[in-house]
Amino acid sequence: MSVCVTCKDPLVIEIEPDSDEDVSMEESGPSSGKARAPEPETVPDDVHLNCGCHFHWQCILSAYSYTQCPNCSRNLTTTCSDGTQQILCTYHNEGGVQENLDILPLLTEESYLKAYPEERKCRAFLEFCREGDMGAIIDMLKDDEVDSDDDDDEEMDTSEAGDEETTRRKISTDEMLRYQDPIGDMQSGLHAAVQAGSREVAWLLLLLASNLDLLQFPTEVFQEAEAVGIMRDVVEDKVDIRSLRDGNGKTAEDLAKEIGGVWVGWPGTGRLAI
C-alpha cells in the first residue's frame, strides 16, 4: 500500500464512532459480559496528485506551497479551456473515488488563511451565506455577541500554534457582516445570498448591515429577528452593505438583475441598492 509522502503513514484515517452509539457487549468469560466501546472505523484518505505523489488530505493542506508539489516540487497546475488554472487529483475517501477533482480553490483558501488566520470566522460566515444556512448564521452572530461581552477590553486574540505564540486581531461583528471575499471575486454576504437565491438571508443582512428604512421590512422579518434575539444596532455611521461592489464592480442589486428568479421585483425598490 502507498503511504503519505509527508508523514509516511498508510493512506487511511480512523473515524471515531458517534458517542451516542450503543456500547456493545462482549463475552468476557463463561458467565459474564463486559461492555466495550465500538472500535474506530478505518476509511481511505488518499490525495493522488498528477505528479504521482500521495498525501493525506490534512497533510497536503499543511504542506501545500501554492502551485508546486510540497514533496517533489513539480508544478501541479493545468489550464482549463476558459483559461483558468486548476489542480486536478484523484481523491479516495470514505465516499469513494473522485477523479479529476480540482482542489486548487481549497488549497488557495487554506494558504490565504495561513497568512490571515483572523479571517477564518469571516470566511465561515460568508460560506453560510452562500449556502443560505440561516441557523448557522444566527448561531455565529449570537456567539460573536457573547465573545464581545467577554472581551470588551481586548482588541487582540492570542493563540498557540505549535511552540510559537501568535497574536491576531479580533474581527468585530460589523466587519464580519460586511466582509468581502478577497479570493472569491470580493463578494459580500449580500452578494452570496443573492447568488444562492436566499431572500431570508438577504433580509437578515439588510436588517443588520444596511440603513434601509425599517418601514420597508416585512413584519415577519422583525418577528423572526426578535425570536432569536437579534436586532439592528446603530448603522448610520457604518458602511451600508448594499453599497459594496464585487471584483467586477457589481453591487448585489446588479447581480439580482442578472439572476432574476426570486429577485424579480426587488431591483429598483431600494432594497438591494442605496
Backbone bond lengths (Angstrom), bond angles and torsions (degrees), N, CA, C in turn:
res aa  C-N    CA-C-N  psi(-1)  N-CA   C-N-CA  omega(-1)  CA-C   N-CA-C  phi
1 M - - - 1.464 - - 1.524 109.45 -
2 S 1.354 116.70 138.96 1.455 120.89 175.89 1.519 109.82 -66.90
3 V 1.328 115.27 155.29 1.456 120.51 177.60 1.517 108.91 -121.77
4 C 1.323 115.51 163.09 1.464 121.53 176.81 1.528 108.59 -68.77
5 V 1.347 116.68 129.87 1.461 119.71 -176.94 1.530 112.20 -70.05
6 T 1.330 117.90 -15.44 1.462 120.90 179.90 1.524 111.95 -86.91
7 C 1.336 116.70 -55.38 1.473 119.84 -174.19 1.533 113.01 -101.00
8 K 1.329 116.98 -9.72 1.475 123.42 178.09 1.523 113.55 68.74
9 D 1.339 118.00 12.37 1.458 121.80 178.02 1.532 110.11 -91.22
10 P 1.337 117.24 157.69 1.469 119.96 176.81 1.526 111.06 -56.63
11 L 1.319 116.56 153.37 1.464 122.50 -174.13 1.524 111.24 -83.73
12 V 1.322 114.32 59.26 1.455 122.05 176.12 1.529 107.42 -140.91
13 I 1.320 116.28 161.29 1.465 121.64 172.27 1.519 108.53 -133.54
14 E 1.308 115.42 157.01 1.457 121.01 176.88 1.522 110.15 -98.26
15 I 1.316 116.35 133.70 1.457 122.28 176.78 1.520 108.46 -110.41
16 E 1.320 115.37 120.65 1.457 119.50 -179.78 1.526 109.82 -70.62
17 P 1.316 118.11 140.21 1.468 120.93 177.69 1.518 110.48 -66.41
18 D 1.332 116.22 156.55 1.460 121.07 177.36 1.513 109.75 -59.49
19 S 1.328 115.43 140.53 1.462 119.83 -177.14 1.518 113.24 -65.50
20 D 1.360 116.01 -22.16 1.464 118.18 -177.62 1.527 112.97 -91.67
21 E 1.355 115.75 4.84 1.458 118.16 177.65 1.526 109.59 -68.45
22 D 1.311 115.14 149.38 1.464 119.57 178.95 1.523 110.79 -64.11
23 V 1.309 115.77 137.46 1.456 120.58 175.55 1.519 108.24 -77.39
24 S 1.332 115.64 129.96 1.458 119.71 -177.26 1.524 110.62 -79.25
25 M 1.316 115.64 154.42 1.461 121.50 178.27 1.519 108.58 -107.85
26 E 1.298 115.39 131.55 1.463 120.00 -178.29 1.529 109.18 -125.69
27 E 1.317 115.88 135.41 1.459 119.49 177.88 1.525 109.81 -62.13
28 S 1.325 116.80 128.14 1.452 121.06 -178.38 1.522 111.40 -116.97
29 G 1.279 116.86 4.03 1.452 121.03 179.63 1.505 108.84 178.09
30 P 1.265 117.36 -177.20 1.460 120.47 -177.46 1.515 113.67 -60.87
31 S 1.340 117.98 -30.62 1.453 117.64 -172.35 1.531 113.03 -135.67
32 S 1.306 117.01 9.27 1.466 117.40 -177.11 1.524 110.38 -130.64
33 G 1.332 115.81 151.74 1.463 121.11 176.30 1.508 109.75 -117.62
34 K 1.309 117.02 150.46 1.455 121.48 -179.37 1.518 109.42 -127.44
35 A 1.334 115.83 131.27 1.458 120.28 179.31 1.521 110.05 -69.72
36 R 1.309 115.66 136.26 1.461 120.09 177.85 1.517 109.36 -135.53
37 A 1.321 116.61 132.91 1.461 121.11 178.37 1.523 109.48 -69.02
38 P 1.337 117.54 148.46 1.465 120.37 179.03 1.526 111.30 -59.97
39 E 1.316 116.45 144.21 1.455 121.34 178.67 1.530 110.38 -72.46
40 P 1.352 118.09 146.14 1.462 120.32 175.19 1.524 110.34 -60.48
41 E 1.338 115.94 147.73 1.461 121.15 179.47 1.528 108.80 -93.92
42 T 1.325 116.40 136.10 1.461 121.45 177.59 1.518 109.56 -99.22
43 V 1.351 115.98 126.81 1.462 121.24 -178.71 1.525 109.17 -130.05
44 P 1.348 117.54 156.46 1.470 120.29 179.28 1.521 111.80 -65.16
45 D 1.321 116.22 149.65 1.466 122.99 173.73 1.530 106.97 -151.85
46 D 1.317 115.89 85.13 1.464 121.42 -170.73 1.520 110.47 -135.08
47 V 1.345 115.98 110.15 1.458 121.83 172.95 1.529 106.77 -99.04
48 H 1.336 116.30 107.66 1.465 121.86 -178.02 1.521 108.03 -101.11
49 L 1.346 115.86 105.89 1.462 120.90 -176.58 1.521 111.12 -79.04
50 N 1.341 115.27 164.62 1.468 119.28 -177.24 1.526 113.16 -72.01
51 C 1.350 117.30 -7.23 1.463 120.45 174.90 1.523 111.15 -86.35
52 G 1.348 116.43 -9.32 1.457 121.62 179.75 1.517 114.22 103.34
53 C 1.331 118.58 -10.46 1.462 121.61 -178.80 1.527 111.23 -80.31
54 H 1.326 115.28 148.11 1.465 122.34 179.18 1.530 109.63 -113.73
55 F 1.341 116.50 139.46 1.457 122.62 178.71 1.518 110.16 -137.43
56 H 1.340 116.41 153.60 1.460 119.58 158.61 1.528 107.00 -70.96
57 W 1.328 116.82 155.12 1.464 119.61 -179.27 1.533 110.99 -60.80
58 Q 1.331 117.79 -47.53 1.461 119.90 -179.03 1.520 112.16 -67.27
59 C 1.319 116.94 -29.69 1.469 119.86 179.43 1.517 111.39 -69.04
60 I 1.332 117.40 -39.77 1.470 117.96 179.33 1.529 110.53 -72.98
61 L 1.332 117.38 -31.95 1.465 118.76 175.90 1.522 110.44 -63.51
62 S 1.330 116.38 -38.34 1.461 120.59 -178.19 1.525 112.18 -73.41
63 A 1.335 116.81 -32.04 1.467 120.41 -172.64 1.518 114.07 -102.24
64 Y 1.322 117.54 -9.08 1.463 121.91 -170.19 1.526 112.98 -59.00
65 S 1.344 116.51 133.47 1.464 122.53 178.68 1.520 110.40 -119.76
66 Y 1.292 115.52 57.88 1.462 127.39 176.61 1.513 113.75 65.27
67 T 1.341 121.20 -86.28 1.468 119.84 -174.40 1.528 113.26 -113.99
68 Q 1.327 117.60 0.51 1.459 119.90 -179.12 1.521 110.82 -110.34
69 C 1.325 115.29 149.77 1.461 119.51 173.81 1.523 108.45 -66.30
70 P 1.316 118.76 128.74 1.469 120.83 -179.04 1.528 113.18 -68.75
71 N 1.333 117.00 -10.75 1.465 120.17 -179.64 1.529 112.03 -99.10
72 C 1.334 117.49 -53.64 1.470 120.45 -174.61 1.526 113.40 -105.93
73 S 1.347 117.19 -5.45 1.474 123.97 177.64 1.524 113.92 67.96
74 R 1.306 117.68 12.75 1.461 119.48 177.93 1.536 109.52 -74.55
75 N 1.336 115.61 143.27 1.459 120.10 176.78 1.525 109.68 -66.35
76 L 1.318 116.57 130.24 1.462 121.60 -173.64 1.525 113.52 -100.69
77 T 1.311 117.94 -11.03 1.460 120.07 -171.51 1.520 112.30 -82.63
78 T 1.314 114.96 145.56 1.459 122.88 169.28 1.532 106.81 -127.43
79 T 1.319 116.86 165.53 1.461 121.06 -175.47 1.522 110.74 -109.30
80 C 1.337 116.04 130.31 1.462 121.32 177.47 1.528 110.01 -75.23
81 S 1.320 115.43 169.71 1.471 120.72 178.67 1.522 112.23 -62.77
82 D 1.351 116.97 -26.07 1.472 120.17 179.81 1.523 112.29 -89.96
83 G 1.341 116.54 5.51 1.454 120.43 175.99 1.512 115.00 92.97
84 T 1.335 118.63 -7.83 1.462 121.10 179.71 1.526 110.41 -81.39
85 Q 1.339 115.31 155.30 1.451 119.92 -179.54 1.528 111.02 -90.27
86 Q 1.328 114.60 155.25 1.454 120.82 177.90 1.521 108.94 -148.75
87 I 1.326 115.65 158.48 1.466 121.92 171.69 1.520 106.52 -124.31
88 L 1.311 115.35 108.59 1.457 120.61 -176.53 1.528 110.59 -94.55
89 C 1.310 115.31 143.48 1.456 120.44 177.32 1.520 108.72 -147.67
90 T 1.321 115.19 171.18 1.462 121.85 168.93 1.513 106.53 -107.92
91 Y 1.319 116.29 119.73 1.471 120.40 -175.89 1.517 109.38 -114.94
92 H 1.336 115.14 121.05 1.462 121.90 179.70 1.521 108.20 -111.98
93 N 1.328 115.92 113.43 1.463 120.32 176.81 1.518 109.15 -133.94
94 E 1.333 116.69 -164.76 1.461 119.51 -175.96 1.517 112.73 -64.34
95 G 1.340 117.11 -19.25 1.464 120.47 179.31 1.509 113.79 -85.04
96 G 1.331 117.25 -6.46 1.456 120.84 -178.76 1.522 111.19 119.73
97 V 1.311 115.96 -160.63 1.462 121.89 -177.62 1.524 109.76 -104.77
98 Q 1.323 116.12 126.16 1.467 121.74 175.61 1.525 108.00 -112.19
99 E 1.315 115.99 116.82 1.459 120.87 -179.48 1.528 110.33 -97.12
100 N 1.327 114.97 151.38 1.476 121.82 179.31 1.528 111.84 52.64
101 L 1.330 115.75 43.20 1.460 121.68 177.68 1.526 109.23 -85.21
102 D 1.330 116.99 125.68 1.457 121.84 179.28 1.533 109.24 -85.68
103 I 1.322 116.60 110.85 1.467 120.58 -178.33 1.528 111.97 -103.97
104 L 1.335 118.25 5.08 1.464 119.99 -179.35 1.532 113.01 -58.24
105 P 1.358 119.21 -44.28 1.482 117.51 179.58 1.527 113.14 -58.39
106 L 1.335 117.59 -41.13 1.459 120.82 -179.35 1.526 111.53 -69.75
107 L 1.319 116.68 -39.32 1.461 119.98 179.16 1.523 110.79 -68.80
108 T 1.331 116.60 -38.42 1.460 120.72 177.96 1.523 110.72 -62.60
109 E 1.339 115.64 -43.76 1.459 119.63 179.20 1.518 111.34 -62.58
110 E 1.335 116.58 -43.44 1.460 119.45 -178.54 1.530 110.79 -65.12
111 S 1.338 117.39 -38.61 1.461 120.52 177.77 1.526 110.27 -63.24
112 Y 1.330 116.22 -40.57 1.459 120.66 179.26 1.527 110.54 -63.78
113 L 1.327 116.15 -43.25 1.463 120.24 -177.10 1.531 112.17 -70.80
114 K 1.322 117.32 -23.66 1.460 119.35 173.38 1.520 109.76 -65.30
115 A 1.335 115.99 -37.62 1.460 120.86 -179.57 1.525 111.73 -79.18
116 Y 1.344 116.62 -32.82 1.464 121.10 -177.12 1.531 110.02 -130.55
117 P 1.319 116.89 69.41 1.476 120.16 -175.48 1.522 113.33 -63.17
118 E 1.342 117.15 -23.45 1.469 119.48 -179.14 1.528 112.40 -67.07
119 E 1.343 117.05 -15.69 1.459 120.20 -178.40 1.529 113.24 -90.50
120 R 1.312 117.37 1.04 1.467 120.13 -177.45 1.531 111.22 -59.44
121 K 1.329 116.85 -42.35 1.462 120.06 179.86 1.532 110.74 -65.03
122 C 1.343 116.52 -41.48 1.472 120.17 178.93 1.516 111.74 -61.19
123 R 1.314 116.14 -40.75 1.456 119.79 -178.33 1.532 110.95 -70.32
124 A 1.319 116.44 -34.16 1.468 119.45 175.25 1.533 109.45 -65.45
125 F 1.336 116.37 -42.04 1.465 120.94 177.93 1.530 110.60 -60.03
126 L 1.333 116.28 -44.42 1.467 120.58 -179.86 1.529 111.12 -64.12
127 E 1.317 116.85 -36.85 1.461 120.41 179.32 1.523 110.70 -66.08
128 F 1.327 117.45 -38.48 1.461 120.51 176.43 1.529 110.78 -64.70
129 C 1.336 116.57 -35.35 1.472 119.86 175.51 1.527 110.11 -64.60
130 R 1.325 116.68 -39.59 1.469 120.94 178.70 1.521 110.89 -64.85
131 E 1.325 116.06 -33.69 1.464 120.54 -178.06 1.528 112.09 -87.16
132 G 1.330 116.94 -9.36 1.465 119.78 -177.06 1.517 112.53 69.00
133 D 1.335 116.61 29.21 1.463 121.76 -175.14 1.527 110.08 -89.14
134 M 1.329 117.29 87.00 1.455 121.78 -177.11 1.522 112.33 -61.82
135 G 1.326 117.40 -41.38 1.449 121.09 -178.59 1.516 112.24 -59.12
136 A 1.332 115.86 -45.46 1.464 120.28 -179.17 1.525 111.08 -68.12
137 I 1.341 117.37 -37.91 1.462 121.53 178.39 1.519 110.40 -62.12
138 I 1.311 116.54 -47.36 1.471 121.09 -179.32 1.518 110.62 -64.10
139 D 1.332 117.53 -40.72 1.464 120.50 178.36 1.535 110.45 -60.58
140 M 1.340 117.08 -42.12 1.460 120.54 179.70 1.522 111.14 -64.03
141 L 1.331 116.43 -43.32 1.465 120.65 -179.09 1.528 111.02 -64.58
142 K 1.309 116.95 -41.68 1.460 120.35 -179.16 1.525 110.97 -70.88
143 D 1.334 117.15 -38.74 1.462 120.21 176.23 1.517 110.29 -62.96
144 D 1.340 115.78 -37.97 1.458 120.33 -179.33 1.530 110.74 -67.06
145 E 1.331 116.11 -35.69 1.465 119.70 177.18 1.521 110.54 -63.76
146 V 1.330 116.47 -41.28 1.461 120.89 178.46 1.521 110.19 -64.04
147 D 1.349 116.90 -44.16 1.461 120.84 178.96 1.521 110.85 -60.96
148 S 1.337 116.86 -39.71 1.462 121.03 -179.04 1.523 110.64 -65.04
149 D 1.327 116.12 -39.15 1.460 119.81 178.38 1.530 111.19 -64.48
150 D 1.344 115.85 -36.00 1.459 120.40 -177.91 1.523 112.20 -76.67
151 D 1.351 116.44 -26.93 1.464 121.06 -171.50 1.518 112.58 -121.85
152 D 1.319 117.72 36.96 1.454 120.86 -176.91 1.526 112.19 -55.69
153 D 1.322 116.81 -35.34 1.460 120.03 -175.46 1.527 112.74 -96.65
154 E 1.343 116.87 4.34 1.458 120.11 -177.89 1.513 110.79 -110.95
155 E 1.331 116.15 127.47 1.455 120.27 178.41 1.513 111.46 -105.49
156 M 1.348 116.83 -11.92 1.447 120.89 -177.65 1.517 109.56 -122.85
157 D 1.335 115.12 147.34 1.457 121.13 178.82 1.517 107.86 -116.72
158 T 1.334 117.35 126.25 1.454 121.30 -178.38 1.510 110.03 -107.41
159 S 1.327 116.09 131.93 1.459 120.76 178.99 1.511 108.86 -140.68
160 E 1.334 115.88 157.25 1.447 120.87 -178.74 1.506 110.51 -97.48
161 A 1.319 116.44 135.47 1.459 122.86 175.35 1.520 107.19 -126.49
162 G 1.331 116.30 99.39 1.450 120.29 -174.14 1.523 108.87 67.07
163 D 1.358 115.44 -130.00 1.460 119.85 178.56 1.522 111.85 -91.60
164 E 1.351 115.98 -3.71 1.445 119.21 -177.95 1.517 110.35 -99.11
165 E 1.322 115.65 147.46 1.445 120.65 177.64 1.521 108.00 -107.14
166 T 1.324 116.57 124.71 1.458 120.78 -178.13 1.520 109.14 -114.68
167 T 1.321 115.50 146.65 1.444 121.55 179.09 1.518 108.65 -118.33
168 R 1.314 116.90 130.47 1.456 119.87 -179.50 1.523 109.96 -134.33
169 R 1.315 113.90 149.85 1.453 120.34 -178.67 1.519 110.28 -72.09
170 K 1.320 116.04 139.07 1.460 119.98 177.42 1.518 109.18 -79.18
171 I 1.319 115.90 138.23 1.456 122.66 178.44 1.525 108.68 -90.46
172 S 1.323 116.12 129.16 1.463 119.85 -179.41 1.527 110.62 -79.60
173 T 1.325 116.61 165.47 1.461 121.36 177.24 1.520 110.80 -61.15
174 D 1.326 117.50 -40.02 1.468 120.98 179.31 1.523 110.78 -61.23
175 E 1.335 117.05 -42.00 1.463 120.37 178.84 1.526 110.71 -66.11
176 M 1.318 116.83 -40.03 1.464 120.45 179.54 1.528 110.81 -63.35
177 L 1.334 117.27 -42.40 1.462 121.22 -179.52 1.527 111.66 -64.04
178 R 1.334 117.16 -32.23 1.467 121.39 -175.15 1.520 112.50 -106.51
179 Y 1.312 116.50 13.95 1.467 121.47 -178.18 1.520 111.35 -61.88
180 Q 1.347 115.74 140.02 1.465 121.47 175.39 1.517 108.91 -120.43
181 D 1.324 116.06 134.15 1.459 123.46 -172.28 1.532 111.07 -73.15
182 P 1.335 119.28 107.91 1.464 120.84 -177.61 1.521 114.25 -70.71
183 I 1.340 117.59 -17.43 1.461 119.70 178.35 1.529 110.71 -116.28
184 G 1.326 116.04 17.64 1.459 120.72 179.37 1.516 111.70 -140.39
185 D 1.337 115.43 51.74 1.469 120.92 175.75 1.522 113.68 65.57
186 M 1.330 117.17 21.14 1.470 122.17 176.76 1.535 112.27 58.61
187 Q 1.308 116.97 31.88 1.463 119.47 178.50 1.529 110.86 -72.46
188 S 1.331 115.88 142.15 1.455 122.20 172.64 1.522 109.00 -92.70
189 G 1.333 116.17 175.92 1.457 119.81 175.97 1.514 111.81 -62.32
190 L 1.349 117.00 -33.06 1.459 120.13 179.03 1.524 111.14 -69.71
191 H 1.338 116.70 -39.62 1.474 119.91 173.25 1.534 109.53 -58.38
192 A 1.345 115.34 -45.17 1.467 120.23 -177.22 1.521 111.09 -63.49
193 A 1.339 117.03 -40.23 1.467 120.53 179.48 1.523 110.94 -65.64
194 V 1.329 116.15 -40.68 1.468 120.14 177.53 1.527 109.99 -63.91
195 Q 1.331 116.01 -45.19 1.466 120.61 179.39 1.527 110.78 -58.92
196 A 1.333 116.21 -37.49 1.464 120.85 -177.70 1.524 112.73 -82.92
197 G 1.327 117.20 -8.62 1.466 120.09 -178.38 1.515 112.83 72.30
198 S 1.346 116.93 27.89 1.456 121.06 -176.40 1.525 110.34 -102.42
199 R 1.330 116.45 95.79 1.465 119.87 177.95 1.530 111.05 -68.48
200 E 1.326 117.00 -30.58 1.458 120.68 -179.47 1.528 110.77 -61.88
201 V 1.346 116.21 -46.16 1.462 120.12 178.11 1.520 110.27 -67.33
202 A 1.334 117.07 -39.38 1.467 120.69 179.15 1.521 111.00 -59.72
203 W 1.340 117.37 -44.75 1.459 120.53 179.31 1.530 110.45 -61.21
204 L 1.336 117.16 -41.54 1.460 120.53 -179.29 1.528 110.64 -62.98
205 L 1.331 116.99 -44.74 1.460 120.59 -179.82 1.524 111.44 -66.17
206 L 1.321 116.82 -37.94 1.466 120.32 177.19 1.523 110.78 -65.26
207 L 1.319 116.20 -36.57 1.458 120.09 179.74 1.524 111.01 -66.85
208 L 1.330 116.74 -41.32 1.459 121.01 -171.92 1.523 114.15 -93.11
209 A 1.335 117.63 -24.18 1.472 118.78 -170.26 1.522 113.74 -131.14
210 S 1.322 118.29 18.88 1.458 120.80 175.21 1.524 109.00 -133.71
211 N 1.325 115.96 168.28 1.463 119.41 173.53 1.524 111.32 -106.02
212 L 1.321 115.80 27.23 1.457 121.12 175.35 1.527 109.18 -56.11
213 D 1.330 115.58 132.23 1.467 121.58 -179.59 1.527 109.59 -51.71
214 L 1.320 116.13 129.21 1.465 120.60 -177.75 1.524 112.31 -61.82
215 L 1.334 117.10 -21.39 1.464 120.01 178.20 1.526 111.75 -69.55
216 Q 1.344 116.12 -15.22 1.464 120.32 179.84 1.531 112.76 -81.23
217 F 1.329 116.64 -10.70 1.458 119.94 -175.34 1.526 111.43 -89.14
218 P 1.333 116.58 138.66 1.471 119.46 172.91 1.527 110.43 -63.72
219 T 1.319 116.22 149.87 1.465 120.89 179.82 1.522 111.39 -56.89
220 E 1.322 116.30 -35.05 1.466 120.51 -177.34 1.527 111.76 -60.28
221 V 1.336 116.53 -32.96 1.463 119.71 -179.31 1.521 110.52 -63.11
222 F 1.340 116.85 -44.87 1.465 120.97 178.83 1.524 111.33 -66.25
223 Q 1.334 116.00 -38.44 1.463 119.40 -179.70 1.522 110.81 -63.90
224 E 1.315 116.43 -43.42 1.455 120.18 -179.00 1.529 110.77 -68.71
225 A 1.346 116.68 -40.05 1.460 120.41 179.42 1.525 110.79 -64.37
226 E 1.324 115.74 -42.07 1.460 120.40 179.16 1.526 110.76 -65.01
227 A 1.323 116.37 -36.56 1.466 120.81 -177.86 1.528 111.88 -64.10
228 V 1.338 116.34 -32.65 1.469 119.59 -178.99 1.528 111.96 -100.40
229 G 1.322 117.01 2.46 1.458 120.51 175.17 1.505 114.82 77.35
230 I 1.355 116.71 33.77 1.464 120.99 179.89 1.523 108.82 -123.81
231 M 1.340 116.97 135.08 1.456 119.67 178.09 1.523 109.58 -149.26
232 R 1.321 115.69 162.40 1.457 121.66 -178.76 1.522 111.20 -66.00
233 D 1.348 114.29 137.60 1.459 121.38 173.13 1.532 107.46 -97.55
234 V 1.310 117.60 -170.90 1.462 121.03 177.04 1.529 108.87 -66.06
235 V 1.332 117.96 126.60 1.466 121.51 -176.25 1.526 113.01 -122.14
236 E 1.332 118.09 -8.80 1.460 120.20 -173.61 1.525 113.36 -59.33
237 D 1.330 117.41 -33.79 1.464 119.97 -176.93 1.523 112.60 -99.20
238 K 1.323 116.84 15.21 1.468 121.13 -178.40 1.516 111.11 -117.50
239 V 1.331 116.09 160.02 1.462 121.17 179.17 1.520 109.75 -63.91
240 D 1.316 116.07 129.69 1.465 121.75 177.50 1.524 107.83 -79.20
241 I 1.330 116.59 122.48 1.457 120.77 -175.68 1.529 112.65 -57.59
242 R 1.328 117.03 -24.11 1.459 120.67 -179.59 1.524 112.69 -69.86
243 S 1.349 116.53 -19.24 1.463 120.13 -177.78 1.524 112.80 -86.97
244 L 1.326 117.56 -10.16 1.463 120.86 -176.51 1.522 110.90 -70.46
245 R 1.335 115.66 137.60 1.465 121.64 -179.74 1.522 109.70 -116.53
246 D 1.327 115.71 142.33 1.463 120.24 179.09 1.525 110.43 -79.44
247 G 1.316 116.57 -173.52 1.454 121.25 -177.80 1.508 114.15 -63.64
248 N 1.325 117.19 -17.42 1.470 121.65 177.71 1.527 112.11 -98.50
249 G 1.342 115.99 9.54 1.451 120.23 178.41 1.519 114.23 78.35
250 K 1.332 117.94 15.90 1.468 121.37 -176.08 1.526 111.02 -100.54
251 T 1.325 115.10 137.83 1.458 120.46 171.00 1.525 108.57 -83.19
252 A 1.324 116.24 172.82 1.463 120.03 176.97 1.531 110.07 -62.10
253 E 1.331 116.97 -33.54 1.460 119.61 179.08 1.527 111.18 -67.22
254 D 1.343 117.18 -40.38 1.469 120.47 176.58 1.522 110.12 -57.58
255 L 1.332 115.34 -42.00 1.462 120.26 -179.97 1.527 110.49 -66.25
256 A 1.337 116.87 -40.19 1.464 121.06 179.59 1.521 111.30 -63.18
257 K 1.321 116.93 -37.04 1.466 120.76 177.88 1.525 110.89 -62.22
258 E 1.329 115.65 -39.86 1.467 119.95 -179.21 1.528 111.29 -70.74
259 I 1.322 116.13 -40.22 1.470 120.52 -174.36 1.524 112.30 -77.35
260 G 1.325 117.00 -41.84 1.471 120.07 -177.54 1.514 110.19 69.35
261 G 1.319 117.06 -132.85 1.462 120.93 177.81 1.507 112.30 59.84
262 V 1.355 116.17 -124.55 1.462 120.42 -177.28 1.523 112.13 -66.40
263 W 1.336 117.20 -11.90 1.464 120.28 -176.78 1.522 113.17 -92.23
264 V 1.313 117.91 -0.67 1.456 120.16 176.59 1.526 109.53 -58.63
265 G 1.322 116.48 126.17 1.459 120.92 -178.42 1.524 113.63 97.82
266 W 1.347 117.78 -13.54 1.456 120.47 178.86 1.532 112.37 -83.28
267 P 1.339 119.61 -52.37 1.472 120.00 -179.27 1.531 111.68 -56.15
268 G 1.333 114.11 138.15 1.467 119.40 178.56 1.503 114.32 91.11
269 T 1.331 117.53 -8.24 1.474 120.41 -178.12 1.542 111.00 -95.65
270 G 1.335 116.61 -9.63 1.458 119.80 -176.74 1.506 113.13 93.21
271 R 1.335 116.82 -6.58 1.458 118.13 -178.87 1.538 112.05 -67.03
272 L 1.339 115.07 -42.80 1.457 118.99 -175.33 1.520 114.49 -104.62
273 A 1.295 118.27 -5.37 1.466 120.96 177.42 1.518 109.69 -144.41
274 I 1.327 115.41 148.35 1.467 120.64 -179.50 1.512 110.02 -71.71
